[in-house]
Amino acid sequence: MIPVNEFRNITSEQNPQFRVLKPWWDVLSEYLGIAMLMIGVFGCTVQLTQDKISCLPNRLTGLSHGDRDCNHIRQHKENESLWEFAITKHLSPNIVEVFGRKNGLDIHQYEFVNHFCYERAVHWYGKYFPYLVVIHSMIFMVASSFWFKFPGTSSKIEMFVIILGKCFDSPWTTRAISEVSEERREERMVVWRKNTMTKSDTGNDDDMVSLIRSSVKDQKSAETAASLLDKKEGEQAKALFERVKKFRTHVEEADLLYLMYVLQTVLKVFKFALITIYSIVLVPNIQIVVMCSVPPDLTGFEAFCCNYNKAHLFSKLAYCYICLVGVYGLLCIYSLYWLFHRPLKEYSFEAVRLETGINDIPDVKNDFAFLLHLSDQYDALYSKRFAVFLSEVSECRLRQMNLNNEWTVGKLRARLSRNASERLELHLFMLPGLPDTVFEVPEVESLKLDMISNVTVPGSVTQLAALQEISLINSPAKLQLAALNHLRENLKVLRLTFKGPDQVPPWMYTLQNLEELHLSGPLSNELSRSPSLDTLRELKNLRVLTFRSKLIKIPPSIVDVSNQLLRLCVHNEGTRLQVFNSLKKLVSLATLELTGCCLERIPSAVFSLSHLQELDLKENRLITVEEILSLQHCRRLTTLKLWHNDISYIPEHVSKLRALETLDVSWNKIHKLPLRLCYCTKLRHLDLSHNQLTSLPLEIGVLQCLQFFSVAFNSLESLPEELFSCKRLKVLALGNNSISTLSPRIGNLSQLVRLELKGNRLESLPVEIADCLLLKLAALVVEDSLMDLLPSDVKDKLKHR
């Protein structure tokens, strides 16, 4: 025999965790299924271990048809006279000896008749009733747990109950709910204090509120210190958040679990109806006495009356079984009512939101909602604790706590370094958030956040009294009100790198003391190519504005800062800048950089900038600069950079730029210098490198203020002697030309600190090079072979300076 415990593998009890998805009616149905199965097993045991049937011949073959049906046995009564059929012998007047009838059959004939009549005369329901009970009970059990085994649903169910159990047991669940409770208690205390405070105490209102908040925070910190999650628990909770996200995405897409549960419930209801109907009809066929016709040539008797030994027991078991099936069916009908009466494909966490105070818990749908409805039937606390891991606010708090544990104050201080502006900078890269411990390093002057998501700057930024610069590189940031008020008064430099105009933070426009604003990213969308930049009216102290974008026109909003803006830089990344109307209104502009704007000529709007001191047109498409004459209206222009273009010549009227001190035309295609360039007598920095010059004008010596001169990477074969009359030269770059000799007059350059000669055709160096009193050996860039040809005393002089 098979033990009953073996049937437990059919049900979901093989995984005890599945009990959270069993409502009370499924649990009761399971017990009813076990009871029905035990009835069937008991019936089968009786059927197999006891004699099935006992038959005796009916000797009254000539009687009526009713007697041949053995009705006389069924209708026999105890007081019925036995003298009618018995063989008797009178021993005395009051005593009679009764003799039984002899049928003249041997044991083998009886065995044959018993088996023959069992197969022919006993009704099939009476014979197979216990087996039917076992089969139906197993079908009920399989139908109840089929969705736990079906490949399309079992994995989802198993994953759900595992995640549900971990969410229920996670320490973070308790902490998150308790933190929200503490915050709500703090709010209630503040509101109560405000409501009860008299008008005479209004002046002390803020002090009292801060006192209440500090006391609540002290109490909260004392309570949470003991429940602080360690690093391992924090990482486990973080991984649990990710699993919940993936599971929700996977399960919310379909309603397969719901449909499977409905189908198996409908199957059970149909099975209940079928069993009830045919059992009620067939139970009366389980009879104790049955008539059996046997061929008379085998035994000599045609009719046998047989006693079905188990008929009485099976009849009672059948009625008991029908009752259990009836209760089982009622439970299935109630289950269908529950399935169709309630919207089980939607689950609202409204009650949880109200109870816990975590207001961003989203409602769910489809199979996810159905599973939560089922778990509520087991214990509603499961869904409440599970909801914590659906909240983005809760996830952010966990992330923040893990960050604070990982990034200690000592670790942050170790990352401090000086940036290009000589500010003490803290650079954080690719973190999931901003650690609160950052605001415990008061010496930070510059905060650089690179690819950090979910940045929220809290009010504790006020602790960074030295903070003047913030860089946000693909790190969208939100500011709390206290943080905004502090940065509005103290922030001087803001650098933003973003991927779309919608990522430009609105709080940027309110920083009234901001002096430098650097924007890098697209300021226009695909539908409207115009830059979308809001008014800069509140940036009353803005001095420097930089764009690294693909603009087609200068943003009109820069006119709002036209009176105070001193420097405007546009790095256009190879996109043609077409409209410059806004430039004309920048009356105070001193420096203008238009880099990579595909300019073919100098924009006319530049000529109206009377205060312009520096103009940089790097990496454009300038071929000719004839309009350079109009730059004489910019009387204060001291620096002109036309490098990295395709300019073939410099016009003679460059001499009109009398105030010019720096001219950079490197990386062009200039073949010859105009003589009038030497009339710009205030030139201090002249860069002609990476061109196609073959000679220099003799008038180069007129540039007595020249301190930096570079003609490297040209095609010069000789140098005019007048060049060495520029006695203020400090840097002279002559490398990568075809110069064969260097004049001894090089010694006249007493202020020379760097000399580049490498890449020429020089055979020797003049010894007068030692007269350059400030020139050191390390600053003399020349081939080693030429250096070896210098006298040792000259090398010693250069070396020991």
C-alpha positions in Angstrom: 0.0 0.0 0.0 1.0 3.6 -0.6 1.2 5.8 2.5 -1.1 8.8 2.6 1.9 11.1 3.1 3.1 10.3 -0.4 0.1 12.2 -1.7 1.4 15.4 -0.1 3.8 15.9 -3.0 0.8 16.4 -5.3 -0.1 19.6 -3.3 1.8 22.8 -2.9 2.9 21.8 0.6 6.1 20.6 -1.0 7.1 24.3 -0.7 5.7 25.6 2.6 6.3 29.2 1.5 3.4 28.9 -0.9 1.0 29.1 2.1 0.9 32.9 1.8 -0.9 32.5 -1.5 -3.6 30.2 0.0 -6.8 31.9 1.1 -8.9 30.2 3.8 -11.2 28.5 1.3 -8.2 26.9 -0.5 -6.8 25.7 2.9 -10.2 24.2 3.8 -10.6 22.7 0.3 -7.2 21.1 0.7 -8.2 19.4 4.0 -11.5 18.3 2.4 -9.5 16.8 -0.5 -7.3 14.9 2.0 -10.5 13.6 3.7 -12.0 12.5 0.4 -8.7 10.8 -0.5 -8.6 8.9 2.8 -12.2 7.7 2.1 -11.0 6.4 -1.2 -7.9 4.8 0.2 -9.9 3.2 2.9 -12.4 1.8 0.4 -9.6 0.5 -1.8 -8.1 -1.2 1.2 -11.3 -2.9 2.1 -11.9 -3.9 -1.5 -8.5 -5.6 -1.8 -8.3 -7.3 1.6 -11.8 -8.8 2.0 -13.9 -11.3 0.1 -15.8 -9.5 -2.6 -19.0 -11.6 -3.0 -20.6 -14.8 -1.7 -23.2 -16.7 -3.9 -25.7 -19.5 -3.3 -27.9 -21.2 -5.9 -31.6 -20.2 -6.0 -33.4 -23.6 -5.9 -36.8 -22.2 -6.6 -36.3 -22.1 -10.3 -39.9 -22.7 -11.1 -41.3 -19.8 -9.1 -42.2 -16.4 -10.3 -39.8 -13.9 -11.8 -39.7 -11.9 -8.6 -38.3 -14.9 -6.7 -35.7 -15.3 -9.5 -34.6 -11.8 -8.7 -33.9 -12.9 -5.1 -36.5 -10.5 -3.8 -37.5 -13.1 -1.3 -34.1 -12.7 0.4 -34.3 -8.9 0.4 -37.8 -9.0 1.8 -37.2 -11.7 4.4 -38.4 -11.0 7.9 -37.3 -12.5 11.2 -40.8 -13.8 12.1 -41.3 -15.4 8.8 -41.9 -19.2 9.1 -38.9 -21.3 8.3 -41.0 -24.5 8.0 -41.8 -23.7 4.4 -38.3 -24.3 3.0 -36.5 -26.2 5.8 -36.0 -30.0 6.1 -37.1 -31.0 9.6 -37.2 -34.1 11.9 -39.5 -34.2 14.9 -37.7 -35.5 17.9 -40.5 -34.9 20.4 -43.7 -33.0 20.4 -42.0 -29.7 21.3 -38.6 -30.3 19.7 -37.8 -30.2 15.9 -34.4 -30.8 14.4 -33.7 -28.6 11.3 -31.3 -29.7 8.5 -29.7 -27.3 6.0 -30.0 -27.7 2.3 -27.3 -29.4 0.3 -26.5 -27.9 -3.1 -24.1 -30.6 -4.3 -21.4 -28.0 -5.4 -17.8 -28.2 -4.6 -15.5 -25.4 -3.5 -14.1 -24.8 -7.0 -17.6 -24.3 -8.4 -18.4 -21.8 -5.7 -15.2 -19.9 -6.4 -16.0 -19.8 -10.0 -19.6 -18.6 -9.4 -18.4 -16.0 -7.0 -15.9 -14.5 -9.5 -18.3 -14.8 -12.4 -21.2 -13.2 -10.6 -18.9 -10.4 -9.2 -18.0 -9.4 -12.7 -21.5 -9.9 -14.2 -24.0 -9.1 -11.6 -22.5 -6.4 -9.3 -23.1 -2.8 -10.6 -19.9 -1.1 -11.9 -20.3 1.8 -9.5 -20.4 -0.6 -6.5 -17.2 -2.2 -7.7 -15.2 0.8 -8.6 -16.6 3.4 -6.1 -13.4 3.6 -4.0 -11.2 3.9 -7.1 -13.4 6.7 -8.4 -13.1 8.5 -5.1 -9.3 8.3 -5.2 -9.1 9.5 -8.8 -11.5 12.4 -8.2 -9.7 13.4 -5.0 -6.3 13.4 -6.8 -7.9 15.5 -9.6 -9.2 18.0 -7.1 -5.7 18.2 -5.5 -4.0 18.6 -8.8 -6.5 21.3 -9.9 -5.9 23.2 -6.6 -2.1 23.3 -7.0 -1.7 23.2 -10.8 -0.7 26.8 -11.0 2.0 26.1 -8.5 3.5 23.5 -10.9 2.7 24.9 -14.4 6.0 26.2 -16.0 4.5 29.5 -17.1 3.4 30.4 -13.6 5.5 28.5 -11.1 8.6 30.6 -11.6 6.7 33.8 -11.0 5.0 32.4 -7.9 8.2 31.1 -6.5 10.0 34.4 -7.1 7.1 36.3 -5.5 7.0 34.3 -2.3 10.8 34.5 -2.0 10.8 38.2 -2.5 7.8 38.6 -0.2 9.4 36.7 2.6 12.7 38.7 2.3 10.8 42.0 2.3 8.8 40.9 5.4 12.0 39.9 7.2 14.2 42.7 6.0 15.5 45.1 8.8 15.2 48.0 6.3 11.4 47.6 6.3 11.1 48.2 10.0 13.5 51.1 9.8 11.9 52.8 6.9 8.4 52.7 8.5 9.8 53.9 11.8 11.6 56.8 10.2 8.5 58.0 8.5 6.6 57.7 11.7 9.2 59.8 13.5 8.9 62.5 10.8 5.2 62.6 11.0 5.4 62.8 14.8 7.8 65.7 14.4 5.4 67.5 12.1 2.5 66.9 14.4 4.5 68.3 17.4 5.4 71.4 15.4 1.8 72.0 14.2 0.5 71.5 17.8 3.0 74.0 19.2 2.1 76.6 16.6 -1.6 76.1 17.2 -1.2 76.4 21.0 1.2 79.3 20.9 -0.3 82.7 22.0 0.2 85.9 20.1 2.7 87.2 22.7 5.0 84.3 22.0 5.0 84.8 18.2 8.4 86.3 18.3 9.8 83.1 19.7 8.0 80.9 17.3 11.0 80.0 15.1 13.1 79.3 18.1 10.5 77.0 19.7 10.0 75.1 16.4 13.7 74.5 16.0 13.9 73.4 19.6 11.1 70.9 19.1 12.7 69.6 15.9 16.1 69.3 17.6 14.6 67.4 20.5 12.7 65.1 18.1 15.9 64.5 16.0 17.9 63.8 19.1 15.3 61.2 20.2 15.2 59.8 16.7 18.9 59.5 16.4 19.1 57.8 19.8 16.4 55.3 18.7 17.9 54.6 15.2 21.5 54.4 16.4 20.7 51.0 17.9 18.9 49.9 14.7 21.5 51.1 12.3 21.9 48.7 9.4 25.3 47.3 8.9 26.9 47.3 5.4 25.8 43.7 4.6 22.2 44.4 5.5 22.2 47.6 3.5 23.6 45.8 0.4 20.9 43.1 0.8 18.2 45.7 1.0 19.6 47.4 -2.1 19.6 44.1 -4.0 16.1 43.5 -2.9 14.9 46.8 -4.4 16.4 45.8 -7.7 14.7 42.4 -7.6 11.3 44.0 -6.8 11.7 46.3 -9.8 12.5 43.5 -12.2 9.8 41.3 -10.8 7.2 44.1 -11.1 8.2 44.8 -14.7 8.0 41.1 -15.5 4.7 40.3 -13.8 2.7 43.4 -14.5 2.8 42.9 -18.2 0.3 39.9 -18.2 -2.6 38.3 -16.3 -1.6 34.6 -16.8 -1.6 33.8 -13.1 -5.1 35.2 -12.7 -6.4 33.3 -15.7 -4.8 30.1 -14.5 -6.4 30.4 -11.1 -9.8 31.1 -12.6 -9.5 28.1 -15.0 -8.6 25.7 -12.2 -11.4 27.0 -10.0 -13.9 26.6 -12.9 -12.6 23.1 -13.5 -13.2 22.2 -9.8 -16.7 23.6 -9.9 -17.5 21.6 -13.1 -16.0 18.5 -11.4 -18.1 19.1 -8.3 -21.3 19.3 -10.4 -20.4 16.1 -12.4 -19.6 14.1 -9.3 -22.6 15.2 -7.4 -25.0 14.4 -10.2 -23.8 11.0 -11.1 -23.1 9.9 -7.5 -26.7 10.7 -6.4 -28.0 8.8 -9.4 -25.7 5.7 -9.0 -25.4 5.3 -5.2 -28.8 3.3 -5.0 -27.2 0.7 -7.3 -24.9 -0.4 -4.5 -27.1 -3.4 -3.3 -26.4 -6.0 -0.7 -28.2 -8.9 -2.5 -27.9 -9.3 -6.3 -29.2 -12.0 -8.6 -26.8 -13.7 -11.0 -27.6 -15.9 -13.9 -25.0 -18.7 -14.6 -25.1 -21.2 -17.5 -26.8 -24.3 -16.0 -24.4 -26.7 -17.7 -21.7 -25.5 -15.4 -23.3 -26.1 -12.0 -26.7 -27.4 -12.7 -28.3 -24.2 -11.3 -29.4 -21.3 -13.4 -29.9 -18.6 -10.8 -27.7 -17.6 -7.9 -28.4 -15.1 -5.1 -25.2 -13.3 -4.2 -24.4 -11.2 -1.1 -22.1 -8.2 -1.8 -20.3 -8.0 1.5 -19.1 -4.4 1.2 -22.3 -2.9 -0.2 -23.5 -1.5 3.1 -20.1 0.1 4.0 -19.7 1.5 0.5 -23.2 3.0 0.5 -22.4 4.9 3.7 -19.0 6.0 2.5 -20.7 7.2 -0.8 -23.2 9.4 1.1 -20.4 10.7 3.2 -18.3 11.4 0.1 -21.2 13.3 -1.5 -21.5 15.5 1.5 -17.7 16.3 1.4 -17.9 17.0 -2.3 -20.9 19.3 -1.7 -19.0 21.4 0.8 -15.9 21.4 -1.5 -18.1 22.6 -4.3 -19.6 25.4 -2.2 -16.1 26.6 -1.4 -15.2 26.6 -5.1 -18.4 28.6 -5.9 -17.4 31.1 -3.2 -14.0 31.3 -4.8 -15.5 32.1 -8.2 -17.6 34.8 -6.5 -14.5 36.3 -5.0 -12.7 36.2 -8.3 -15.4 38.0 -10.3 -17.0 40.2 -7.7 -13.8 42.2 -6.8 -11.4 44.0 -9.2 -8.5 41.6 -8.5 -6.4 43.0 -11.4 -5.9 46.3 -9.6 -4.3 46.7 -6.2 -4.4 50.1 -4.4 -1.9 50.9 -1.6 -4.0 53.9 -0.5 -4.5 52.5 3.0 -0.8 51.7 3.3 0.1 55.2 2.2 -2.1 56.7 4.8 -0.9 54.4 7.5 2.8 54.6 6.9 3.1 58.1 5.4 5.1 56.9 2.4 3.1 58.7 -0.2 4.9 57.6 -3.4 4.0 53.9 -3.2 2.5 53.1 -6.7 -0.6 51.1 -7.3 -0.1 47.9 -9.2 -2.1 45.8 -11.7 -2.5 42.4 -13.4 -0.8 39.4 -11.9 1.2 41.5 -9.5 -2.1 42.9 -8.0 -3.7 39.4 -8.0 -0.8 38.0 -6.0 -1.0 40.8 -3.4 -4.8 40.2 -3.1 -4.1 36.6 -2.3 -1.4 37.4 0.3 -3.9 39.8 1.9 -6.2 36.8 2.5 -3.4 35.2 4.4 -2.0 38.3 6.3 -2.4 41.9 5.2 0.9 42.8 7.0 2.8 41.1 4.1 1.6 43.7 1.5 2.2 46.6 3.9 5.9 45.6 4.4 6.2 44.7 0.7 5.1 48.2 -0.2 8.2 49.7 1.3 10.2 48.2 -1.5 8.0 49.8 -4.2 8.7 53.3 -2.9 11.3 55.4 -4.6 11.6 57.6 -1.5 12.4 54.5 0.5 15.0 53.4 -2.0 16.6 56.8 -2.0 16.8 56.7 1.8 18.4 53.3 1.7 20.8 54.5 -1.0 21.7 57.5 1.1 22.3 55.4 4.2 24.6 53.1 2.3 26.5 56.1 0.8 27.0 57.6 4.2 28.4 54.3 5.5 30.7 53.9 2.5 31.9 57.5 2.1 33.2 58.6 5.5 34.6 62.0 6.2 38.1 60.7 6.2 37.7 59.1 2.8 36.2 62.3 1.4 39.1 64.5 2.8 41.5 62.2 1.0 40.0 63.1 -2.3 40.4 66.8 -1.9 42.7 68.6 -4.5 43.2 72.0 -6.1 41.4 72.7 -9.4 42.4 75.0 -12.2 41.0 78.0 -10.3 43.1 77.0 -7.2 40.1 76.1 -5.2 40.1 73.1 -2.9 37.9 70.7 -4.9 36.0 67.5 -4.0 35.4 65.4 -7.1 32.8 62.6 -6.8 32.3 60.3 -9.8 29.5 57.9 -10.7 27.9 57.5 -7.3 24.2 56.6 -6.8 23.6 59.8 -4.8 25.3 62.5 -2.8 26.6 61.4 0.6 25.5 63.5 3.6 29.0 63.3 4.9 30.1 65.7 2.2 28.6 68.5 4.3 30.8 67.6 7.2 33.9 68.7 5.3 33.7 72.5 5.8 37.0 73.3 3.9 35.5 72.3 0.5 35.5 75.3 -1.9 34.5 73.5 -5.0 32.1 70.6 -5.3 32.3 68.6 -8.6 29.6 65.9 -9.1 30.3 63.8 -12.2 27.5 61.4 -13.5 25.7 61.1 -10.2 22.0 60.4 -10.3 19.3 61.6 -7.9 21.2 64.5 -6.5 19.3 66.4 -3.8 21.3 69.1 -2.1 19.9 69.4 1.5 19.8 72.4 3.8 23.0 71.1 5.5 25.0 72.6 2.6 25.0 75.7 4.8 27.8 74.0 6.8 30.1 74.5 3.7 30.8 78.1 4.4 33.8 78.1 2.0 31.8 76.6 -1.0 31.9 78.9 -4.0 31.9 76.6 -7.0 29.6 73.7 -8.0 30.1 71.5 -11.1 27.3 69.2 -12.2 28.3 66.9 -15.0 25.3 64.9 -16.2 24.1 65.1 -12.6 20.6 66.5 -12.4 20.2 68.1 -9.0 17.4 69.4 -6.9 17.7 71.9 -4.1 15.9 72.0 -0.8 14.7 75.5 0.1 17.3 76.1 2.7 20.0 75.0 0.3 18.6 77.3 -2.4 18.7 80.3 -0.1 22.3 79.6 0.9 23.6 79.1 -2.7 21.7 82.1 -3.9 23.8 84.2 -1.6 27.2 82.4 -1.7 27.7 80.5 -5.0 30.0 82.2 -7.4 30.7 79.6 -10.1 28.3 77.1 -11.6 29.2 74.6 -14.3 26.5 72.4 -15.8 26.8 69.6 -18.3 23.5 68.1 -19.5 21.9 66.0 -22.2 18.9 68.0 -23.0 17.3 71.4 -22.4 14.8 69.9 -19.9 17.7 69.0 -17.6 18.7 72.6 -17.1 17.6 73.2 -13.4 15.2 76.1 -12.9 16.9 77.1 -9.7 19.9 78.2 -11.8 18.0 81.3 -12.8 17.7 82.5 -9.2 21.4 82.6 -8.2 21.6 86.3 -7.8 25.3 86.4 -6.7 26.5 84.0 -9.4 29.5 85.4 -11.3 30.4 82.6 -13.7 27.9 80.3 -15.5 29.2 77.5 -17.8 26.6 75.5 -19.7 27.6 72.4 -21.7 24.9 70.5 -23.6 22.0 71.0 -26.2 19.9 74.0 -25.5 17.4 73.3 -28.3 15.3 70.3 -29.1 14.5 68.6 -32.5 11.2 70.4 -33.0 12.5 73.9 -32.3 16.1 74.6 -33.1 16.1 77.9 -31.2 17.9 77.7 -27.9 15.5 77.5 -24.9 17.1 79.5 -22.2 14.9 81.3 -19.7 15.4 84.9 -18.6 18.7 85.6 -16.8 17.3 88.8 -15.2 18.0 87.7 -11.7 21.7 86.9 -12.3 22.6 90.5 -11.5 26.3 89.7 -10.8 27.0 87.4 -13.8 30.4 88.3 -15.4 31.3 85.1 -17.4 28.9 83.1 -19.5 30.0 80.0 -21.5 28.1 77.8 -23.9 29.3 74.4 -25.2 26.4 73.6 -27.5 25.2 73.5 -31.0 23.5 77.0 -31.3 22.2 78.5 -34.5 21.9 81.9 -32.8 23.1 83.7 -29.7 20.4 83.1 -27.1 18.3 86.3 -26.8 18.1 86.0 -23.0 21.8 87.1 -22.6 20.5 90.6 -23.2 19.2 90.4 -19.6 22.8 90.5 -18.4 24.1 92.9 -21.0 25.2 95.6 -18.6 27.4 93.4 -16.4 28.5 90.5 -18.7 32.3 90.8 -19.3 33.1 87.5 -21.0 31.0 85.4 -23.5 32.3 82.1 -24.8 30.5 80.0 -27.4 32.0 76.6 -28.3 29.6 75.4 -31.0 31.1 72.0 -31.9 31.1 72.6 -35.7 27.5 73.9 -36.0 27.1 77.0 -38.0 26.2 80.1 -35.9 24.0 82.3 -38.0 22.3 85.0 -36.0 24.3 87.5 -33.9 21.8 90.2 -33.2 22.0 89.7 -29.4 25.8 90.5 -29.5 25.3 94.1 -30.3 23.5 94.7 -27.0 26.4 93.4 -24.9 27.8 96.9 -24.3 30.1 95.9 -21.5 31.6 92.7 -23.1 35.4 92.6 -22.8 36.1 89.0 -24.0 34.3 87.1 -26.9 35.2 83.6 -27.9 33.4 82.1 -30.9 34.9 78.6 -31.3 33.8 76.0 -33.9 31.0 78.2 -35.2 31.8 77.6 -38.9 32.3 81.4 -39.5 33.5 82.4 -42.9 34.0 86.0 -41.9 34.2 88.1 -38.8 30.6 88.8 -37.7 29.7 92.5 -38.2 28.0 92.5 -34.8 31.5 92.3 -33.2 32.4 95.7 -34.5 29.9 97.5 -32.3 31.4 96.1 -29.1 33.3 99.2 -28.1 34.6 97.7 -24.8 35.9 94.5 -26.4 39.4 93.7 -25.4 39.8 90.1 -26.5 38.4 88.3 -29.6 39.0 84.6 -30.1 37.7 83.0 -33.4 39.4 79.6 -33.1 38.4 76.6 -35.4 36.2 78.4 -37.9 36.3 78.6 -41.7 37.9 82.0 -42.1 39.8 82.3 -45.4 40.2 86.0 -45.6 39.9 88.6 -42.9 39.5 91.8 -44.9 36.9 93.0 -42.5 39.7 93.3 -39.9 39.7 97.0 -40.7 36.4 97.4 -38.9 37.9 96.1 -35.7 39.5 99.5 -35.3 36.2 100.6 -33.8 37.0 98.3 -31.0 39.5 100.7 -29.6 40.3 98.6 -26.6 41.0 95.4 -28.5 44.3 94.0 -27.2 44.0 90.3 -28.1 43.1 88.8 -31.4 43.2 85.0 -31.9 42.4 83.7 -35.4 44.2 80.4 -35.0 43.0 77.1 -36.5 41.4 78.6 -39.6 42.2 78.6 -43.4 43.6 82.2 -43.6 46.0 82.6 -46.5 47.1 86.2 -45.8 46.8 89.1 -43.4 45.6 92.4 -44.9 47.8 95.5 -44.6 45.2 97.4 -42.6 45.9 95.2 -39.6 48.1 98.2 -38.7 45.0 100.1 -37.7 44.8 97.9 -34.6 47.2 100.1 -32.7 46.3 98.8 -29.3 46.8 95.1 -30.2 49.1 93.3 -27.8 48.5 89.6 -28.7 48.0 88.2 -32.2 47.6 84.5 -32.7 47.3 83.3 -36.3 48.8 79.9 -35.9 47.6 76.8 -37.7 46.6 78.7 -40.9 47.9 78.9 -44.5 49.7 82.2 -44.4 52.6 82.5 -46.9 53.8 86.0 -46.2 53.5 88.6 -43.5 52.4 92.2 -44.3 55.0 94.9 -43.6 52.3 97.0 -41.8 51.9 94.3 -39.2 55.1 95.6 -37.7 53.3 99.0 -37.1 51.4 97.3 -34.3 54.2 98.4 -32.0 52.4 97.3 -28.8 52.5 93.6 -29.8 53.9 91.4 -27.0 52.7 88.0 -28.1 52.9 87.0 -31.8 52.2 83.4 -32.8 52.8 82.5 -36.4 53.5 78.8 -36.0 52.1 76.1 -38.2 51.9 78.2 -41.3 53.7 78.3 -44.7 56.0 81.3 -44.2 59.3 81.3 -46.1 60.6 84.6 -44.8 60.1 87.4 -42.2 60.1 91.1 -43.0 63.1 93.2 -41.9 60.7 95.5 -40.1 60.2 92.8 -37.5 62.7 94.6 -35.4 60.3 97.5 -34.9 58.3 95.3 -32.4 60.4 96.4 -29.4 57.6 95.2 -27.0 57.6 91.7 -28.3 58.1 89.1 -25.5 56.7 85.9 -27.2 57.4 85.1 -30.8 56.8 81.7 -32.5 57.4 80.8 -36.1 57.7 77.1 -35.5 56.6 74.6 -38.1 57.1 76.9 -41.1 59.5 76.9 -44.1 61.9 79.6 -43.0 65.5 79.3 -44.2 67.0 82.3 -42.6 66.2 84.9 -40.0 66.5 88.7 -40.4 69.2 90.2 -38.1 66.6 92.8 -37.0 64.8 90.1 -35.1 67.5 90.1 -32.5 66.9 93.8 -31.9 63.7 92.8 -30.0 65.5 92.8 -26.7 62.5 92.1 -24.6 61.9 88.7 -26.1 61.5 86.0 -23.5 60.3 83.1 -25.6 61.6 82.5 -29.1 60.2 79.4 -30.9 62.0 78.7 -34.2 61.7 74.9 -34.3 60.9 72.7 -37.3 62.0 75.1 -40.1 64.9 75.0 -42.5 67.2 77.5 -40.8 70.9 76.7 -41.4 72.6 79.4 -39.3 71.8 81.3 -36.1 73.1 84.8 -35.8 75.6 85.6 -33.0 73.4 88.5 -32.2 71.2 86.0 -30.3 73.3 87.2 -27.4 71.5 90.5 -27.4 68.4 88.9 -26.1 69.3 89.2 -22.5 65.8 88.5 -21.2 65.4 85.3 -23.2 64.2 82.4 -21.0 63.2 79.8 -23.7 64.7 79.1 -27.1 63.4 76.4 -29.4 65.7 75.4 -32.3 65.0 71.7 -32.7 64.1 70.4 -36.2 66.3 72.8 -38.3 69.4 72.4 -40.4 71.8 74.0 -37.9 75.4 72.7 -37.9 76.4 74.6 -34.8 75.3 77.0 -32.2 76.9 80.4 -31.6 78.9 80.7 -28.4 77.2 84.1 -27.8 74.2 82.1 -26.7 75.8 82.2 -23.3 75.1 85.9 -23.1 71.4 85.2 -22.8 71.7 85.7 -19.0 68.3 84.2 -18.2 68.4 81.2 -20.5 68.9 77.8 -18.8 70.1 74.6 -20.3 66.8 72.9 -19.7 65.0 75.7 -21.7 67.3 75.3 -24.7 65.4 72.9 -27.0 67.9 71.6 -29.6 69.3 68.3 -30.8 71.8 66.6 -28.5 74.4 66.6 -31.3 74.4 70.4 -31.4 74.4 70.6 -27.7 77.6 68.5 -27.6 79.3 70.9 -30.0 79.0 73.8 -27.5 82.2 74.6 -25.5 82.1 73.2 -22.0 82.3 76.6 -20.4 79.2 77.7 -22.3 77.3 74.6 -21.2 78.4 75.1 -17.7 77.1 78.7 -17.7 73.7 77.5 -19.1 73.6 74.6 -16.7 74.3 76.5 -13.5 71.9 79.4 -13.9 
